[in-house]
Amino acid sequence: MPSFARWRAMSRVAPGQSILRALQYEKFSSLKISGRVLDFGGGRRASYIRWLKDADVVSVNIDAQFDPTHIVEPGTSLPFHEGEFDAVVTLNTLEHVYDDIAALRELSRVTRPGGALHIMVPFLFRVHGHPDDFNRHTPSWWARALEEAGYAQARLVPLIFGRRTAAQLVAGRGGRAIRGLTGGIAASIDILSARLSFPAQDSYIGRKGEKVWSQSPGWYIHAVR
């Protein structure tokens, strides 16, 4: 449930960033990821690498500016053996992959049985090519695609603070000088609306909750090989 304390914490973990990035970092910072980990689409200069300090991280990317372990071309096989990794993380990457189902199969191949896949992707978010932007998928798509890719179980979590901050993400927060103000106003409306619509609850639940999370800026998906 949104709160002023949560909003302040999100602002600290992702200062000046979009609400989607703040929600992603809030979630990422709570994950316990260790062992040999593949960072798919990241690198040593990725801003979230600070939360993988307990892991042995190997990264792949098409862009050298992130300082990945390996440069890979889109659509090619990963340069790893089957079952090599204990976990895979991929943040804001799969929407840029044209054949994302093939990518999921390849990530499954290099993950050991019982290993975890951590995905964060946008849903209601602007087109942002790097160099291209191909897809936004619903929870039903993710459930079926992950099952077909060889994952035994999967759980999807909507990354949303509230409907007003989600709407602002699409419409824009205005100029740089007033973004903090407009973001704070949108967050305040979300907090007050949640207290009225979901009294004495700690999460969006039921039919009203589904209406909120169906307008989510993004998803976090945890799947087990």
Salt bridges, closest charged atoms under 4 A:
GLU26 OE2 - ARG6 NE 2.77
ASP56 OD2 - ARG36 NH1 3.28
ASP63 OD2 - HIS130 NE2 3.32
ASP67 OD2 - ARG44 NE 3.02
GLU84 OE2 - ARG36 NH2 2.96
ASP86 OD1 - ARG112 NE 2.85
GLU95 OE2 - HIS96 NE2 3.36
GLU95 OE2 - HIS128 NE2 3.15
ASP100 OD2 - HIS137 NE2 2.67
GLU106 OE2 - ARG109 NH2 2.74
ASP133 OD2 - HIS128 ND1 3.20
ASP133 OD1 - ARG136 NH1 2.75
GLU148 OE2 - ARG144 NE 3.19
